[in-house]
Amino acid sequence: MDRLEHVYEVAIWIVLCISFAGVTVRQRSLSISGAVAAVVLASVVVGSRGYVWLLPLFGFFLSSSLIGRLLPVELESGDPKDKLPRDAVQVLCNGGLFGLLALFGSPPSILLLSLAIAASDTWASEIGRYFRQPTYDIVRGKRVPSGLSGGVSLAGSLAGIGGATFIAQLGFALPDDYGWTHCGFVAGLGTVGMLVDSLLGALLQARYRDKSGALTDKRGESNTLVSGLGWMSNDLVNLASIGLTVAVALLVAPRL
């Protein structure tokens, strides 16, 4: 009977995965590769920590998707993948570390922190561009186009704090030992991770100047590289900022 129940459980999971992939691809939230990566990631999380740990993962995905739909931005971003369905690289660079941490039995706060950083950065980018406030290079202090990697604005920064806090609050719905100290830890370092992302974006991400003289993150035949590394994309910056912040958190508070 137990074996039969396991077969039923696997069958239901497969149906749910196929349904999720179909809906997200149809809604253009994810590309086919992105949907496959999301299903693999979710399967790793379920297999290692249980279904309940899908809550923060879906919380991040759904909140990010809803913000993009509820606050549509007409202004074009410097990100070459802007307004395109998220592909496998984007899914794994934002959520891949969450899956690895779940697989290796990391503490709940560290798991949530990895998603809090991703949510903080995503909320900051989407909401910051929507309000079109003055945006400044976090390193050089110069005015830059809204949406350019490494740029920060007041609205975007406040939104980033909100994104990190949102993920931190989801910890209370999980069965693990989790209190207000853990919540503050996740929200605080999640916000720090957003700032690390901006710093890495300003210093390392490839930045180009187009024919009109405007700065952009987009590589093009007529665009000239003016700063950063040619191979450093926004996805790699996201992965690096999450990895660095989580590494520091593990060193500072490995058992929190």
C-alpha positions as semicolon CSV with decimal commas, in nm:
position;residue;x (nm);y (nm);z (nm)
1;M;0,000;0,000;0,000
2;D;0,283;0,240;0,085
3;R;0,445;0,169;-0,248
4;L;0,118;0,234;-0,431
5;E;0,073;0,562;-0,245
6;H;0,423;0,662;-0,349
7;V;0,338;0,587;-0,714
8;Y;0,024;0,801;-0,685
9;E;0,222;1,082;-0,525
10;V;0,480;1,078;-0,804
11;A;0,205;1,069;-1,068
12;I;0,029;1,370;-0,912
13;W;0,359;1,557;-0,894
14;I;0,425;1,491;-1,264
15;V;0,078;1,619;-1,356
16;L;0,130;1,932;-1,145
17;C;0,469;1,996;-1,306
18;I;0,331;1,960;-1,658
19;S;0,041;2,191;-1,571
20;F;0,274;2,449;-1,418
21;A;0,504;2,440;-1,719
22;G;0,213;2,474;-1,961
23;V;0,058;2,771;-1,780
24;T;0,382;2,963;-1,729
25;V;0,493;2,915;-2,089
26;R;0,149;3,014;-2,221
27;Q;0,148;3,325;-2,001
28;R;0,502;3,407;-2,119
29;S;0,627;3,415;-1,762
30;L;0,883;3,146;-1,845
31;S;1,037;3,016;-2,164
32;I;1,035;2,640;-2,226
33;S;1,388;2,611;-2,086
34;G;1,289;2,828;-1,791
35;A;0,987;2,609;-1,714
36;V;1,200;2,294;-1,729
37;A;1,459;2,450;-1,496
38;A;1,184;2,560;-1,255
39;V;1,036;2,208;-1,246
40;V;1,379;2,054;-1,179
41;L;1,446;2,312;-0,906
42;A;1,108;2,251;-0,743
43;S;1,162;1,874;-0,756
44;V;1,498;1,909;-0,579
45;V;1,338;2,122;-0,307
46;V;1,046;1,882;-0,257
47;G;1,273;1,579;-0,252
48;S;1,511;1,729;0,003
49;R;1,290;1,946;0,228
50;G;0,926;1,864;0,149
51;Y;0,638;2,033;-0,028
52;V;0,606;2,311;0,230
53;W;0,937;2,461;0,114
54;L;0,781;2,536;-0,223
55;L;0,604;2,825;-0,047
56;P;0,898;3,072;-0,049
57;L;1,001;2,958;-0,397
58;F;0,657;3,021;-0,543
59;G;0,623;3,334;-0,330
60;F;0,928;3,476;-0,504
61;F;0,817;3,368;-0,850
62;L;0,454;3,480;-0,819
63;S;0,533;3,815;-0,656
64;S;0,792;3,896;-0,922
65;S;0,554;3,801;-1,202
66;L;0,262;3,995;-1,051
67;I;0,469;4,311;-1,009
68;G;0,566;4,297;-1,374
69;R;0,202;4,261;-1,479
70;L;0,043;4,506;-1,233
71;L;0,309;4,774;-1,283
72;P;0,386;4,757;-1,655
73;V;0,687;4,965;-1,755
74;E;0,690;5,130;-2,097
75;L;1,044;5,254;-2,048
76;E;1,293;5,016;-2,210
77;S;1,550;4,865;-1,977
78;G;1,918;4,826;-2,050
79;D;1,883;4,453;-1,979
80;P;1,885;4,261;-2,310
81;K;1,638;4,007;-2,163
82;D;1,391;4,271;-2,049
83;K;1,024;4,183;-2,121
84;L;1,120;3,836;-2,242
85;P;1,005;3,516;-2,065
86;R;1,257;3,408;-1,801
87;D;1,488;3,139;-1,936
88;A;1,673;2,857;-1,759
89;V;1,979;3,072;-1,691
90;Q;1,768;3,336;-1,514
91;V;1,578;3,075;-1,313
92;L;1,894;2,900;-1,196
93;C;2,092;3,217;-1,128
94;N;1,813;3,344;-0,902
95;G;1,689;3,020;-0,746
96;G;1,957;2,761;-0,811
97;L;2,144;2,829;-0,488
98;F;1,817;2,786;-0,297
99;G;1,793;2,436;-0,442
100;L;2,154;2,351;-0,353
101;L;2,114;2,483;0,000
102;A;1,797;2,276;0,042
103;L;1,976;1,968;-0,090
104;F;2,262;2,003;0,157
105;G;2,042;2,067;0,461
106;S;2,118;2,435;0,525
107;P;1,935;2,619;0,807
108;P;1,596;2,775;0,721
109;S;1,727;3,131;0,756
110;I;2,004;3,070;0,502
111;L;1,760;2,910;0,260
112;L;1,522;3,204;0,286
113;L;1,807;3,452;0,260
114;S;1,904;3,328;-0,086
115;L;1,551;3,400;-0,213
116;A;1,523;3,725;-0,015
117;I;1,821;3,864;-0,207
118;A;1,671;3,760;-0,540
119;A;1,331;3,907;-0,448
120;S;1,487;4,228;-0,318
121;D;1,678;4,283;-0,642
122;T;1,378;4,197;-0,862
123;W;1,133;4,417;-0,673
124;A;1,383;4,704;-0,670
125;S;1,439;4,680;-1,044
126;E;1,073;4,649;-1,147
127;I;0,924;4,905;-0,908
128;G;1,215;5,146;-0,941
129;R;1,168;5,159;-1,318
130;Y;0,792;5,203;-1,283
131;F;0,820;5,520;-1,073
132;R;1,099;5,663;-1,293
133;Q;1,270;5,848;-1,012
134;P;1,621;5,990;-1,055
135;T;1,865;5,699;-1,065
136;Y;2,231;5,720;-0,970
137;D;2,531;5,493;-1,015
138;I;2,588;5,343;-0,668
139;V;2,968;5,367;-0,708
140;R;3,028;5,679;-0,917
141;G;2,733;5,885;-0,795
142;K;2,647;5,998;-1,148
143;R;2,295;6,013;-1,291
144;V;2,227;5,707;-1,509
145;P;1,926;5,582;-1,709
146;S;1,659;5,407;-1,504
147;G;1,702;5,031;-1,531
148;L;2,078;5,039;-1,590
149;S;2,263;4,781;-1,382
150;G;2,433;4,942;-1,083
151;G;2,181;5,225;-1,066
152;V;1,981;5,295;-0,749
153;S;1,678;5,512;-0,674
154;L;1,473;5,585;-0,363
155;A;1,164;5,399;-0,486
156;G;1,370;5,103;-0,599
157;S;1,559;5,082;-0,270
158;L;1,237;5,092;-0,065
159;A;1,088;4,826;-0,291
160;G;1,398;4,613;-0,239
161;I;1,351;4,630;0,138
162;G;0,990;4,525;0,083
163;G;1,092;4,227;-0,130
164;A;1,341;4,099;0,127
165;T;1,090;4,148;0,409
166;F;0,818;3,965;0,215
167;I;1,032;3,652;0,180
168;A;1,147;3,680;0,542
169;Q;0,784;3,685;0,662
170;L;0,709;3,362;0,476
171;G;0,938;3,185;0,721
172;F;0,664;3,201;0,984
173;A;0,447;2,973;0,767
174;L;0,712;2,699;0,766
175;P;0,731;2,420;1,028
176;D;1,097;2,489;1,113
177;D;1,215;2,681;1,420
178;Y;1,182;3,042;1,307
179;G;1,136;3,361;1,507
180;W;1,164;3,737;1,478
181;T;1,542;3,725;1,510
182;H;1,556;3,498;1,206
183;C;1,310;3,721;1,021
184;G;1,519;4,033;1,087
185;F;1,834;3,846;0,983
186;V;1,680;3,742;0,650
187;A;1,523;4,081;0,575
188;G;1,835;4,276;0,673
189;L;2,089;4,066;0,486
190;G;1,847;4,029;0,196
191;T;1,856;4,406;0,158
192;V;2,235;4,405;0,189
193;G;2,244;4,147;-0,089
194;M;2,050;4,385;-0,311
195;L;2,314;4,653;-0,251
196;V;2,590;4,401;-0,324
197;D;2,413;4,327;-0,652
198;S;2,413;4,697;-0,739
199;L;2,783;4,729;-0,649
200;L;2,880;4,431;-0,863
201;G;2,661;4,560;-1,143
202;A;2,829;4,900;-1,138
203;L;3,182;4,761;-1,111
204;L;3,185;4,435;-1,305
205;Q;2,885;4,404;-1,535
206;A;2,946;4,490;-1,899
207;R;2,827;4,844;-1,971
208;Y;2,811;4,985;-2,321
209;R;2,758;5,320;-2,493
210;D;2,534;5,325;-2,798
211;K;2,546;5,551;-3,104
212;S;2,345;5,821;-2,928
213;G;2,592;5,827;-2,639
214;A;2,350;5,668;-2,391
215;L;2,464;5,398;-2,151
216;T;2,313;5,051;-2,182
217;D;2,368;4,694;-2,064
218;K;2,296;4,563;-2,413
219;R;2,573;4,428;-2,629
220;G;2,544;4,537;-2,993
221;E;2,759;4,569;-3,303
222;S;2,745;4,946;-3,283
223;N;2,777;4,962;-2,901
224;T;3,114;5,022;-2,736
225;L;3,217;4,858;-2,408
226;V;3,299;5,139;-2,165
227;S;3,324;4,957;-1,830
228;G;3,299;4,616;-1,671
229;L;3,379;4,274;-1,812
230;G;3,242;4,176;-2,150
231;W;3,128;3,834;-2,029
232;M;2,969;3,955;-1,703
233;S;2,592;3,954;-1,756
234;N;2,310;4,058;-1,525
235;D;2,236;3,691;-1,455
236;L;2,593;3,627;-1,338
237;V;2,582;3,940;-1,121
238;N;2,264;3,808;-0,958
239;L;2,426;3,471;-0,892
240;A;2,743;3,631;-0,754
241;S;2,558;3,868;-0,521
242;I;2,344;3,585;-0,380
243;G;2,646;3,358;-0,339
244;L;2,866;3,620;-0,173
245;T;2,599;3,737;0,071
246;V;2,501;3,382;0,167
247;A;2,869;3,293;0,217
248;V;2,916;3,589;0,452
249;A;2,597;3,494;0,639
250;L;2,725;3,139;0,688
251;L;3,052;3,273;0,827
252;V;2,889;3,528;1,057
253;A;2,594;3,322;1,183
254;P;2,629;2,959;1,068
255;R;2,367;2,826;1,311
256;L;2,106;3,101;1,302
